Amino acid sequence: MRRVTQSLRSVPMSFLDISHLQKSFGTNTVVKDFTLGIEKGEFVSFLGPSGCGKTTVLRMVAGFETPTSGTIRIGGKDVINLKPNQRNIGMVFQAYALFPNMTVAQNVAFGLRIAGKPKAEIDATVKEMLSLIHLSNLGDRYPYQLSGGQQQRVALARALATKPQVLLLDEPLSALDAKIRVSLRDEIRSIQQKLGITTIFVTHDQEEALSISDRVVVMHEGRADQVGTPFDIYNRPASRFVASFVGTLNVLEGKVDDAAKGVVDLDGIRITLAEPITGHKNGDTLALALRPEAVTIGQQNGHDTAIEGTIHDVHFLGSVIRTRVSLGKNKVSLDMFNNPASPPPARGDKVKIGFAARDLLVLGE
């Protein structure tokens, strides 16, 4: 499967325009020809594993790193040669970065005081920001008196207080526990939509990226492998890396039996795809992707494929039971909802699994 490039071209008149950005440290190039257009008010997440270049791109937009080559424009203005405090950007860090000797209200007011705003304006803005993050009654407290989630809310309020053109969030939730992360990510999205501020959110957590973004940029080895809506990224991955990184994925290895008819041999099991196989000839090795939610035990309406296999293992996860079925050398994972009246199959049981041919996706590099 070839890498999608059309989505990576800069969109004319984009509010935040990143064009052919590259960053090298000595002989190591960590960002390679990165191009992206972000519209005003859009929420875009950079998703990828550690070391893929997502934070480096964010730091170049913020002005903390100087690109080796490329351009960055905000509202049509080239900001490459501007210092961070000249770019009108708000930044929220993973580690909160609050001033420990200042109260919550003083932390929120910091950027406004540096900008020389009148006291009345500062007081009004601080009041507005504390109300926005639901901490109006904690303005006199110090950071050490707050929970992690509250501290990150204060960091967000401080970043928004100066009314920046762009908000940058660098893995802001990674230090929080799971329940607080879900609550705060929804709150961040709600605030972003209320203010209509253009936002880049860096994360390695696919659930975060998929749940709150207008678009997702999946990064790999310094490049954007794919840019698209969460729906497209998950359902129409443009590369093998995107398919395997985003969501749980079954990868079935086989050989092309009849390319014209879309027939693949999976270790002695012949299945027929929904379309002819292009880019491969008979006898070629082929990898197919199949999402767990597309598979059921037993054939259901819409399923045109049924294969017999053996239960390899069963994992009880509460509301969901994750089961793996052996199909020769291949194993297929599927999820079932827990039903107290119907125990799950046991290891070693013979079962038939069903899925639709249209749900099989031929994987490229």
SERO-4910 file (N, C-alpha, C, O; in steps of 0.05 Angstrom, whole numbers):
BEGIN
 pado doro    nc1    nc2    nc3   cac1   cac2   cac3    cc1    cc2    cc3    oc1    oc2    oc3
  Met    A     17    -24      0      0      0      0     18     25      0     36     27     17
  Arg    A     13     43    -18     30     67    -20     22     88      0     -1     89     10
  Arg    A     42    104      7     36    126     26     18    147     13     23    155    -10
  Val    A     -2    156     27    -19    177     17     -5    203     19      5    211     40
  Thr    A     -3    218     -4     12    243     -4     -7    267     -9      0    289     -1
  Gln    A    -30    262    -20    -47    285    -26    -55    300     -1    -55    325     -2
  Ser    A    -61    286     21    -69    299     45    -47    315     58    -52    332     75
  Leu    A    -22    309     50      1    322     63      8    348     50     24    364     62
  Arg    A     -3    354     27      3    380     14     -9    402     30    -31    400     41
  Ser    A      6    424     31     -5    448     45    -30    458     32    -31    461      7
  Val    A    -50    463     48    -76    472     37    -74    502     33    -66    517     52
  Pro    A    -81    513      9    -79    541      4    -96    556     25   -118    548     32
  Met    A    -85    578     35    -99    596     54   -102    582     82   -118    592     98
  Ser    A    -87    561     87    -88    549    114    -79    570    134    -61    586    129
  Phe    A    -92    569    158    -84    588    178    -56    582    189    -40    601    192
  Leu    A    -50    557    195    -23    549    203    -12    531    180    -22    510    175
  Asp    A      8    542    167     19    529    143     48    520    149     66    536    152
  Ile    A     52    493    149     79    482    153     87    469    127     74    451    117
  Ser    A    109    479    116    117    470     89    145    460     88    164    474     95
  His    A    149    435     79    175    422     75    194    425     98    217    432     95
  Leu    A    183    421    122    199    425    146    218    401    150    211    378    147
  Gln    A    243    408    157    263    387    162    280    396    186    286    420    189
  Lys    A    288    377    202    305    383    225    326    360    228    319    337    230
  Ser    A    351    369    229    373    350    233    389    358    257    394    382    262
  Phe    A    398    338    271    417    342    293    443    327    284    444    303    287
  Gly    A    462    342    274    486    330    263    478    314    238    467    325    220
  Thr    A    484    289    238    478    272    215    451    258    218    442    243    200
  Asn    A    437    262    241    412    249    246    389    268    239    385    288    251
  Thr    A    374    260    218    350    276    210    326    265    224    318    242    218
  Val    A    314    281    241    291    271    257    264    279    246    244    267    253
  Val    A    264    300    229    239    308    215    246    311    186    265    325    179
  Lys    A    230    297    169    237    295    141    215    306    123    194    293    120
  Asp    A    219    329    111    201    340     91    172    339    101    154    328     87
  Phe    A    167    351    124    140    351    136    124    374    126    132    397    129
  Thr    A    101    369    114     84    390    102     55    385    112     44    363    110
  Leu    A     42    407    122     15    404    132      2    432    133     14    451    141
  Gly    A    -23    433    125    -39    457    128    -61    453    149    -76    433    147
  Ile    A    -63    471    168    -83    469    189   -102    493    188    -93    516    187
  Glu    A   -128    488    187   -147    510    185   -152    523    212   -147    512    233
  Lys    A   -161    548    211   -167    563    235   -189    549    251   -210    542    240
  Gly    A   -183    545    277   -202    531    294   -201    501    293   -217    488    307
  Glu    A   -183    490    278   -182    461    275   -166    449    298   -147    461    309
  Phe    A   -173    425    307   -159    410    327   -145    386    314   -159    367    304
  Val    A   -119    387    313   -103    366    299    -85    353    319    -71    366    334
  Ser    A    -85    326    319    -67    311    336    -44    299    320    -48    289    298
  Phe    A    -20    301    332      4    287    321      6    261    337     10    262    362
  Leu    A      3    238    324      3    212    337     26    196    327     31    194    303
  Gly    A     41    183    346     62    165    337     79    156    361     75    166    383
  Pro    A     96    137    357    113    126    379    135    146    386    139    166    372
  Ser    A    148    141    409    170    158    417    192    158    396    198    138    384
  Gly    A    202    182    391    224    185    371    215    188    343    232    188    325
  Cys    A    189    191    338    179    194    310    181    222    299    178    226    275
  Gly    A    187    242    317    190    269    308    167    288    314    168    311    307
  Lys    A    146    278    327    122    294    331    127    318    350    118    340    344
  Thr    A    142    314    372    148    336    390    167    355    378    166    379    383
  Thr    A    186    346    361    204    364    348    190    383    329    196    406    328
  Val    A    170    373    314    153    390    297    139    411    315    139    435    308
  Leu    A    128    402    337    114    421    355    133    442    365    125    466    366
  Arg    A    157    435    373    176    454    383    186    474    362    192    497    368
  Met    A    186    465    337    193    483    315    171    503    311    176    527    305
  Val    A    146    494    312    123    513    310    124    533    333    118    557    328
  Ala    A    131    524    357    132    542    380    156    561    379    155    582    392
  Gly    A    177    553    364    201    570    363    223    561    382    243    575    385
  Phe    A    219    538    395    240    528    413    262    512    398    284    508    409
  Glu    A    256    504    373    276    492    356    276    507    329    255    515    320
  Thr    A    299    510    317    301    523    291    303    502    269    320    484    270
  Pro    A    285    503    250    286    483    228    312    484    212    323    505    209
  Thr    A    320    461    203    343    460    184    334    472    158    350    486    144
  Ser    A    310    467    150    298    479    126    268    478    128    257    464    145
  Gly    A    255    493    110    226    494    110    215    520    121    230    537    130
  Thr    A    188    523    119    175    548    128    152    542    146    139    521    144
  Ile    A    146    561    164    122    560    181    108    587    179    121    607    185
  Arg    A     83    587    172     68    611    170     43    609    188     29    589    188
  Ile    A     38    631    202     13    632    219     -2    657    209      8    679    210
  Gly    A    -26    652    200    -42    674    189    -29    688    166    -32    712    162
  Gly    A    -14    672    150      0    683    126     27    696    132     41    704    114
  Lys    A     35    697    158     60    710    165     81    689    171     77    670    186
  Asp    A    105    692    159    127    674    163    138    680    191    146    702    197
  Val    A    139    658    208    148    662    236    174    648    242    183    647    265
  Ile    A    187    638    221    212    622    225    232    638    241    246    627    258
  Asn    A    235    664    235    256    680    248    246    695    273    261    711    284
  Leu    A    221    689    282    211    702    306    217    685    330    217    661    329
  Lys    A    222    699    353    226    685    378    199    674    388    178    682    379
  Pro    A    200    654    406    175    643    416    155    663    427    131    661    422
  Asn    A    165    683    441    146    703    453    136    723    433    119    740    439
  Gln    A    145    721    407    135    738    386    115    725    368    105    737    349
  Arg    A    109    699    374     93    684    355     63    682    364     46    672    349
  Asn    A     57    693    388     30    692    398     19    663    399     -2    657    388
  Ile    A     35    646    412     28    618    414     26    611    444     42    620    460
  Gly    A      6    594    451      4    584    478     14    555    479      9    539    461
  Met    A     29    549    500     42    522    501     35    509    528     38    522    549
  Val    A     27    484    527     21    468    552     40    444    551     40    429    532
  Phe    A     56    441    572     76    420    573     66    396    589     46    398    604
  Gln    A     79    374    585     72    349    600     76    353    630     60    343    645
  Ala    A     97    368    638    104    370    666     92    395    680    102    404    700
  Tyr    A     71    406    668     56    429    679     72    455    678     62    475    667
  Ala    A     97    455    689    115    478    688    103    502    701    106    525    692
  Leu    A     89    498    723     78    521    739     99    532    757    117    518    765
  Phe    A     97    558    763    116    570    782    108    563    811     86    571    819
  Pro    A    124    549    825    116    539    852    113    561    872     98    557    892
  Asn    A    126    584    868    124    606    887    102    625    881     99    646    894
  Met    A     85    619    861     63    636    854     37    621    859     35    596    856
  Thr    A     16    636    865    -11    624    868    -22    616    841    -10    623    820
  Val    A    -44    603    841    -58    596    817    -64    621    800    -59    622    776
  Ala    A    -75    641    813    -82    665    799    -58    679    788    -58    690    766
  Gln    A    -36    679    803    -11    692    794      1    677    770     12    689    752
  Asn    A     -1    650    771      9    635    748     -7    641    723      5    645    701
  Val    A    -33    643    725    -50    649    702    -44    677    692    -45    682    668
  Ala    A    -38    695    710    -34    723    702     -6    728    691     -1    750    681
  Phe    A     12    709    694     41    714    688     45    725    660     58    746    658
  Gly    A     35    712    639     39    722    612     28    750    607     39    765    592
  Leu    A      5    755    620     -7    782    617      9    803    630     12    826    620
  Arg    A     21    797    653     38    817    667     64    822    651     72    845    649
  Ile    A     75    801    639     99    804    623     93    822    598    110    837    589
  Ala    A     68    819    588     60    835    565     53    863    572     47    880    555
  Gly    A     52    870    599     47    897    608     18    905    606     11    929    603
  Lys    A      0    885    609    -29    892    608    -38    906    633    -26    902    655
  Pro    A    -58    923    631    -68    937    655    -79    918    676    -89    896    669
  Lys    A    -77    926    702    -85    909    723   -115    900    721   -121    877    726
  Ala    A   -132    919    714   -160    913    711   -165    891    690   -181    873    694
  Glu    A   -150    893    668   -153    873    647   -142    846    656   -154    825    650
  Ile    A   -120    846    670   -108    822    681   -128    808    700   -133    784    698
  Asp    A   -138    823    718   -157    812    738   -182    800    725   -191    778    732
  Ala    A   -192    814    705   -216    804    691   -210    779    675   -226    760    675
  Thr    A   -186    778    662   -179    754    647   -174    730    665   -182    708    658
  Val    A   -160    734    687   -155    713    706   -181    701    716   -184    677    718
  Lys    A   -200    719    723   -226    709    732   -240    693    710   -252    672    716
  Glu    A   -238    702    686   -251    688    663   -238    661    659   -252    641    655
  Met    A   -211    660    660   -197    634    656   -202    614    678   -206    590    673
  Leu    A   -202    623    703   -208    605    725   -236    594    724   -241    571    731
  Ser    A   -255    610    714   -282    601    711   -283    580    688   -297    560    690
  Leu    A   -268    585    667   -267    567    644   -257    539    652   -267    519    641
  Ile    A   -238    538    670   -227    512    678   -239    502    704   -230    482    715
  His    A   -260    515    713   -275    507    737   -258    506    763   -261    488    779
  Leu    A   -241    526    766   -225    529    790   -227    557    802   -208    567    813
  Ser    A   -251    569    800   -254    597    809   -248    600    838   -239    621    847
  Asn    A   -252    579    854   -249    581    883   -221    574    893   -215    572    917
  Leu    A   -202    568    874   -175    560    881   -154    579    873   -130    571    872
  Gly    A   -161    603    867   -142    623    857   -119    629    876    -97    636    868
  Asp    A   -125    627    902   -105    634    923    -87    611    931    -68    614    947
  Arg    A    -92    587    920    -75    564    927    -49    563    910    -47    576    890
  Tyr    A    -30    548    921     -5    544    907     -6    517    892    -21    499    900
  Pro    A     11    513    872     11    489    856     12    463    873     -1    443    867
  Tyr    A     29    464    894     32    439    910      7    432    925      4    409    935
  Gln    A    -12    450    927    -37    444    941    -59    433    921    -82    429    929
  Leu    A    -51    429    896    -70    420    876    -64    391    867    -41    382    870
  Ser    A    -84    378    857    -79    351    845    -66    355    817    -64    377    807
  Gly    A    -57    333    806    -44    334    780    -63    345    758    -55    361    742
  Gly    A    -88    336    759   -107    345    740   -113    375    742   -116    389    723
  Gln    A   -114    384    767   -119    413    772    -95    430    763    -98    451    751
  Gln    A    -71    420    768    -47    434    759    -47    436    728    -39    457    717
  Gln    A    -55    415    714    -55    417    685    -76    436    675    -73    448    654
  Arg    A    -98    438    689   -119    458    682   -108    486    685   -113    503    668
  Val    A    -92    491    706    -80    517    710    -60    523    687    -60    545    677
  Ala    A    -45    503    680    -26    507    658    -40    514    632    -31    530    616
  Leu    A    -64    501    628    -80    507    604    -91    535    605    -90    550    586
  Ala    A   -101    543    629   -111    571    632    -89    591    627    -94    612    615
  Arg    A    -65    586    637    -43    605    633    -37    608    604    -31    630    594
  Ala    A    -37    585    589    -31    586    560    -53    601    545    -47    614    525
  Leu    A    -78    600    554   -100    612    540   -104    641    548   -117    656    533
  Ala    A    -93    649    570    -98    676    581    -90    699    562   -102    720    561
  Thr    A    -68    694    547    -58    714    529    -72    715    502    -65    730    484
  Lys    A    -93    698    500   -109    696    475    -91    690    451    -89    706    432
  Pro    A    -77    668    452    -58    661    430    -73    653    404    -96    646    405
  Gln    A    -58    656    382    -69    648    356    -70    617    354    -88    606    341
  Val    A    -50    604    366    -47    575    364    -42    564    392    -26    575    407
  Leu    A    -54    542    399    -49    528    424    -35    502    418    -43    486    401
  Leu    A    -12    497    431      4    473    428      4    457    454     10    468    475
  Leu    A     -2    432    452     -4    415    476     15    391    472     10    374    454
  Asp    A     36    389    488     56    368    485     52    346    506     61    348    529
  Glu    A     37    325    498     30    303    515     21    312    543     33    304    563
  Pro    A      1    330    544     -6    342    570    -19    323    590    -22    330    613
  Leu    A    -28    300    581    -43    282    599    -27    257    607    -37    241    623
  Ser    A     -3    254    598     11    229    602     19    224    631     24    201    638
  Ala    A     20    245    647     28    241    675      4    236    694      7    233    718
  Leu    A    -20    235    682    -44    233    698    -55    204    698    -49    188    680
  Asp    A    -71    197    718    -82    170    718   -105    168    697   -114    189    687
  Ala    A   -113    144    692   -131    138    669   -157    154    670   -165    166    650
  Lys    A   -171    154    693   -197    167    694   -194    197    691   -211    210    677
  Ile    A   -174    209    703   -169    238    701   -162    245    672   -171    266    662
  Arg    A   -147    228    658   -140    233    631   -165    235    613   -167    253    597
  Val    A   -183    216    616   -207    217    600   -224    242    605   -233    255    586
  Ser    A   -227    249    630   -242    272    638   -229    298    627   -243    315    616
  Leu    A   -203    300    630   -189    325    623   -187    328    592   -188    350    582
  Arg    A   -183    305    578   -182    308    549   -208    318    538   -209    334    519
  Asp    A   -231    308    549   -257    318    540   -260    348    547   -272    363    532
  Glu    A   -249    356    570   -251    384    578   -234    402    559   -243    423    552
  Ile    A   -211    392    552   -193    407    534   -208    411    507   -207    433    496
  Arg    A   -220    390    497   -234    392    472   -257    411    473   -262    427    455
  Ser    A   -272    410    496   -295    428    499   -286    457    500   -299    474    487
  Ile    A   -264    462    514   -254    490    516   -244    499    489   -249    522    481
  Gln    A   -230    481    474   -220    488    448   -243    495    429   -241    515    414
  Gln    A   -264    480    430   -287    485    412   -301    511    420   -310    526    403
  Lys    A   -303    516    446   -316    541    456   -300    565    447   -313    585    439
  Leu    A   -274    564    448   -257    587    441   -251    588    411   -244    609    400
  Gly    A   -254    566    397   -248    565    369   -218    569    363   -211    580    342
  Ile    A   -201    559    380   -172    564    377   -159    541    361   -165    517    366
  Thr    A   -142    548    343   -127    528    327   -108    513    346    -92    525    360
  Thr    A   -109    486    345    -95    470    365    -80    447    353    -91    433    336
  Ile    A    -56    442    363    -41    418    357    -36    403    384    -27    415    403
  Phe    A    -43    378    383    -42    361    407    -24    338    401    -29    321    384
  Val    A     -1    336    416     18    314    411     12    292    431     10    296    455
  Thr    A     11    267    421      5    244    439     16    218    426     19    217    402
  His    A     21    199    443     27    172    433      4    153    438      5    129    432
  Asp    A    -18    165    450    -41    149    457    -62    151    435    -74    172    431
  Gln    A    -67    129    421    -85    129    399   -114    136    406   -128    149    391
  Glu    A   -122    126    430   -150    132    439   -154    162    442   -174    173    435
  Glu    A   -134    176    454   -135    205    457   -138    218    430   -156    235    426
  Ala    A   -120    211    412   -120    224    385   -146    219    370   -157    238    358
  Leu    A   -156    194    371   -180    188    355   -205    200    367   -224    207    353
  Ser    A   -206    204    394   -230    212    407   -236    242    406   -259    250    407
  Ile    A   -215    258    403   -220    287    405   -211    304    381   -214    328    382
  Ser    A   -200    291    361   -188    307    339   -206    311    315   -223    294    309
  Asp    A   -203    333    301   -215    337    275   -200    320    255   -211    307    237
  Arg    A   -173    322    257   -156    305    240   -132    295    256   -125    306    277
  Val    A   -121    273    247    -99    260    260    -76    258    240    -80    250    217
  Val    A    -51    265    249    -27    261    233    -12    238    246     -2    240    268
  Val    A    -10    215    232      5    192    243     34    194    233     39    194    209
  Met    A     52    197    252     80    201    245     96    176    250     91    160    268
  His    A    116    172    232    134    149    234    161    156    222    163    164    198
  Glu    A    182    153    238    209    158    229    212    186    216    224    188    194
  Gly    A    201    206    228    205    234    219    186    243    197    188    265    188
  Arg    A    168    225    188    150    232    167    121    229    176    115    215    195
  Ala    A    104    242    161     75    238    165     66    216    146     64    220    122
  Asp    A     61    192    158     52    170    141     24    174    130     18    166    108
  Gln    A      7    187    146    -20    192    137    -33    215    153    -28    218    177
  Val    A    -49    230    139    -64    252    151    -94    248    144   -100    245    120
  Gly    A   -111    248    163   -139    244    157   -157    246    182   -147    250    204
  Thr    A   -183    243    178   -201    243    200   -197    217    216   -186    198    206
  Pro    A   -204    217    242   -202    192    257   -215    169    244   -204    146    245
  Phe    A   -238    173    231   -252    152    217   -235    140    195   -233    115    192
  Asp    A   -223    157    179   -207    148    156   -181    135    165   -173    115    154
  Ile    A   -168    147    185   -143    136    195   -148    107    205   -131     89    200
  Tyr    A   -169    102    219   -175     76    230   -184     56    209   -175     33    208
  Asn    A   -203     65    192   -215     47    173   -201     44    146   -204     24    132
  Arg    A   -185     65    139   -171     64    113   -142     71    117   -132     91    106
  Pro    A   -127     55    132    -99     61    136    -83     61    110    -88     43     93
  Ala    A    -65     80    107    -51     83     82    -25     67     81    -12     65     60
  Ser    A    -16     56    103      9     41    104      6     19    125    -12     19    142
  Arg    A     24      0    123     24    -22    143     29    -11    171     18    -21    190
  Phe    A     47      9    173     52     21    199     27     33    211     21     28    235
  Val    A     13     49    196    -12     62    206    -32     40    215    -44     42    236
  Ala    A    -35     20    198    -55     -1    204    -48    -15    230    -66    -22    246
  Ser    A    -22    -20    235    -14    -35    259    -13    -17    284    -17    -27    306
  Phe    A     -7      9    280     -3     27    303    -30     36    314    -33     40    338
  Val    A    -49     41    296    -75     52    304    -95     30    308   -104     18    289
  Gly    A   -102     24    333   -121      3    339   -109    -24    340    -85    -28    333
  Thr    A   -125    -44    349   -116    -72    349   -121    -83    321   -141    -78    308
  Leu    A   -102    -98    311   -103   -107    283    -95   -137    281    -75   -145    293
  Asn    A   -110   -152    266   -102   -179    258    -87   -177    231    -98   -165    212
  Val    A    -63   -188    230    -48   -189    205    -46   -218    197    -33   -234    210
  Leu    A    -58   -225    174    -58   -252    164    -39   -255    141    -41   -240    121
  Glu    A    -20   -273    144      0   -277    123     -9   -300    104    -17   -321    114
  Gly    A     -7   -295     78    -14   -315     59     -1   -311     32     17   -295     30
  Lys    A    -10   -326     12      0   -323    -15    -23   -319    -35    -45   -329    -31
  Val    A    -17   -303    -55    -37   -298    -76    -41   -324    -92    -23   -334   -104
  Asp    A    -66   -334    -92    -73   -358   -106    -83   -351   -134    -76   -364   -154
  Asp    A   -100   -331   -136   -111   -322   -161   -117   -292   -159   -137   -283   -149
  Ala    A    -98   -276   -169   -100   -247   -166   -124   -235   -179   -137   -218   -169
  Ala    A   -131   -246   -203   -154   -235   -218   -180   -239   -203   -198   -223   -205
  Lys    A   -182   -262   -189   -207   -268   -174   -205   -260   -145   -224   -263   -130
  Gly    A   -182   -249   -136   -179   -240   -109   -177   -263    -89   -185   -260    -66
  Val    A   -166   -286    -97   -164   -309    -80   -137   -310    -66   -116   -308    -80
  Val    A   -137   -314    -40   -112   -316    -24   -112   -342     -9   -133   -351      1
  Asp    A    -88   -355     -7    -85   -379      8    -72   -373     34    -49   -364     35
  Leu    A    -87   -377     56    -76   -373     83    -69   -399     96    -85   -411    110
  Asp    A    -45   -409     90    -36   -434    102    -56   -457     97    -64   -471    115
  Gly    A    -64   -459     72    -83   -481     64   -112   -473     65   -129   -488     56
  Ile    A   -118   -449     76   -146   -439     76   -149   -418     54   -135   -398     54
  Arg    A   -167   -423     35   -171   -405     13   -194   -386     19   -216   -395     26
  Ile    A   -189   -360     16   -210   -340     20   -210   -322     -4   -190   -318    -18
  Thr    A   -233   -310     -9   -236   -293    -32   -242   -264    -23   -260   -260     -8
  Leu    A   -226   -246    -33   -229   -218    -25   -252   -205    -41   -262   -217    -60
  Ala    A   -260   -181    -33   -282   -168    -47   -275   -158    -74   -292   -153    -91
  Glu    A   -248   -155    -80   -239   -143   -105   -215   -159   -115   -202   -172    -99
  Pro    A   -209   -157   -141   -184   -168   -151   -160   -156   -137   -161   -134   -127
  Ile    A   -138   -171   -136   -113   -162   -123    -96   -149   -143    -87   -161   -163
  Thr    A    -90   -123   -139    -72   -109   -157    -45   -105   -144    -42   -104   -120
  Gly    A    -25   -103   -161      2    -99   -151     16   -124   -142     39   -123   -132
  His    A      3   -147   -144     14   -172   -137      7   -193   -158    -13   -191   -172
  Lys    A     25   -212   -161     20   -234   -180     16   -260   -165     22   -262   -141
  Asn    A      6   -280   -179      1   -306   -166     27   -317   -154     49   -316   -167
  Gly    A     25   -326   -129     49   -337   -115     62   -317    -97     79   -324    -80
  Asp    A     56   -291   -100     68   -270    -83     58   -273    -54     35   -281    -49
  Thr    A     76   -267    -35     68   -266     -7     51   -241     -2     57   -220    -14
  Leu    A     30   -244     14     11   -222     18      4   -220     47      2   -240     61
  Ala    A      0   -196     57     -9   -192     85    -36   -178     84    -40   -158     70
  Leu    A    -55   -189     99    -82   -179    100    -88   -169    128    -80   -181    148
  Ala    A   -101   -146    130   -109   -135    156   -139   -140    161   -155   -138    142
  Leu    A   -145   -146    186   -173   -151    193   -177   -142    222   -165   -152    241
  Arg    A   -195   -122    226   -200   -112    253   -216   -132    269   -233   -145    259
  Pro    A   -210   -134    295   -224   -153    313   -255   -150    313   -270   -169    315
  Glu    A   -264   -125    311   -293   -120    313   -307   -129    288   -332   -131    288
  Ala    A   -292   -136    266   -305   -146    242   -309   -176    242   -321   -187    224
  Val    A   -299   -189    264   -300   -218    265   -319   -227    287   -321   -215    308
  Thr    A   -334   -248    281   -352   -260    301   -347   -290    302   -337   -302    283
  Ile    A   -355   -302    324   -357   -331    325   -384   -339    313   -405   -331    323
  Gly    A   -383   -354    291   -407   -360    276   -412   -339    255   -402   -317    257
  Gln    A   -426   -347    234   -432   -329    212   -457   -312    218   -477   -323    227
  Gln    A   -455   -286    212   -477   -268    216   -485   -255    190   -472   -258    170
  Asn    A   -507   -240    191   -516   -226    167   -494   -208    157   -481   -194    172
  Gly    A   -489   -209    131   -468   -192    119   -441   -206    117   -423   -196    104
  His    A   -439   -229    130   -414   -245    129   -415   -265    106   -433   -281    105
  Asp    A   -395   -263     88   -394   -281     66   -371   -301     68   -365   -316     50
  Thr    A   -357   -300     91   -334   -318     95   -337   -331    122   -342   -318    142
  Ala    A   -333   -358    123   -333   -373    148   -310   -392    148   -306   -407    128
  Ile    A   -294   -392    169   -270   -409    170   -270   -424    197   -276   -412    218
  Glu    A   -263   -449    196   -261   -465    221   -234   -461    234   -213   -462    220
  Gly    A   -234   -457    260   -208   -455    274   -211   -466    302   -231   -479    310
  Thr    A   -190   -462    318   -188   -472    345   -183   -449    365   -166   -432    360
  Ile    A   -198   -448    387   -193   -427    407   -165   -430    418   -158   -450    429
  His    A   -149   -408    415   -122   -408    424   -120   -399    453   -107   -411    470
  Asp    A   -134   -377    459   -135   -367    487   -159   -348    490   -169   -337    470
  Val    A   -167   -344    515   -190   -327    521   -182   -309    544   -172   -318    565
  His    A   -187   -282    541   -180   -263    562   -205   -248    570   -218   -234    554
  Phe    A   -212   -251    595   -236   -237    606   -228   -209    615   -211   -205    633
  Leu    A   -240   -188    602   -233   -160    607   -256   -144    619   -257   -120    616
  Gly    A   -275   -158    631   -298   -145    643   -321   -145    623   -333   -166    618
  Ser    A   -327   -122    612   -350   -121    593   -344   -134    566   -362   -141    551
  Val    A   -318   -138    561   -309   -149    536   -293   -174    541   -277   -176    560
  Ile    A   -296   -195    524   -280   -219    525   -264   -220    499   -276   -223    477
  Arg    A   -238   -219    501   -221   -220    478   -211   -249    473   -200   -261    491
  Thr    A   -217   -259    449   -212   -287    443   -193   -288    418   -196   -273    399
  Arg    A   -174   -307    419   -157   -312    396   -163   -339    385   -164   -359    400
  Val    A   -165   -340    359   -172   -366    345   -149   -372    326   -140   -356    310
  Ser    A   -139   -397    328   -117   -406    310   -129   -415    284   -147   -432    283
  Leu    A   -117   -405    262   -124   -413    235    -99   -423    222    -87   -408    206
  Gly    A    -90   -447    227    -64   -456    218    -42   -439    231    -40   -438    256
  Lys    A    -25   -426    215     -3   -410    226    -13   -382    234      1   -368    249
  Asn    A    -36   -374    225    -47   -348    232    -65   -350    256    -78   -370    262
  Lys    A    -66   -328    271    -84   -325    294   -101   -300    290    -91   -279    282
  Val    A   -127   -303    296   -145   -280    293   -157   -274    320   -168   -291    334
  Ser    A   -155   -248    328   -167   -238    353   -195   -227    347   -200   -215    326
  Leu    A   -214   -232    365   -240   -220    362   -250   -213    390   -242   -226    410
  Asp    A   -268   -194    392   -279   -185    417   -309   -192    419   -324   -188    400
  Met    A   -317   -203    442   -345   -208    447   -354   -193    472   -338   -190    490
  Phe    A   -379   -184    472   -389   -172    496   -395   -194    517   -404   -216    510
  Asn    A   -389   -188    542   -394   -207    563   -424   -212    566   -440   -193    568
  Asn    A   -432   -237    567   -459   -245    572   -460   -265    595   -452   -288    591
  Pro    A   -469   -257    619   -468   -274    642   -483   -301    638   -477   -321    651
  Ala    A   -502   -301    619   -518   -325    615   -505   -344    595   -515   -366    590
  Ser    A   -483   -335    583   -470   -351    562   -440   -350    565   -427   -331    556
  Pro    A   -428   -370    578   -399   -370    582   -384   -370    556   -394   -381    536
  Pro    A   -360   -359    555   -345   -358    530   -334   -386    524   -333   -403    541
  Pro    A   -325   -390    499   -314   -416    492   -287   -420    507   -276   -401    517
  Ala    A   -279   -445    509   -255   -452    524   -232   -458    504   -236   -464    481
  Arg    A   -208   -455    515   -184   -461    499   -186   -489    488   -193   -508    502
  Gly    A   -180   -492    462   -181   -518    449   -207   -524    435   -208   -543    419
  Asp    A   -228   -509    441   -254   -513    427   -252   -508    397   -237   -489    389
  Lys    A   -266   -524    381   -268   -519    353   -291   -499    348   -313   -503    358
  Val    A   -286   -478    332   -306   -458    326   -304   -450    297   -284   -454    284
  Lys    A   -325   -437    288   -324   -424    262   -325   -394    266   -342   -384    281
  Ile    A   -307   -379    253   -308   -350    254   -318   -340    227   -313   -351    206
  Gly    A   -333   -318    229   -344   -306    205   -336   -277    202   -333   -263    222
  Phe    A   -334   -267    178   -328   -239    172   -335   -234    143   -340   -252    127
  Ala    A   -337   -208    136   -343   -200    109   -317   -196     93   -298   -185    103
  Ala    A   -317   -205     68   -294   -202     51   -285   -173     48   -262   -167     46
  Arg    A   -305   -155     49   -299   -126     46   -282   -115     69   -270    -94     67
  Asp    A   -282   -130     92   -268   -120    115   -238   -128    115   -223   -120    132
  Leu    A   -230   -144     95   -202   -152     92   -188   -130     76   -197   -123     54
  Leu    A   -166   -121     86   -151    -99     73   -123   -109     67   -108   -119     84
  Val    A   -115   -106     41    -89   -114     33    -69    -93     43    -71    -70     37
  Leu    A    -48   -103     58    -29    -85     69     -5    -82     51      5   -101     39
  Gly    A      5    -57     49     30    -52     35     52    -47     55     50    -55     78
  Glu    A     73    -33     46     95    -28     64     89     -4     82    106      3     99
***
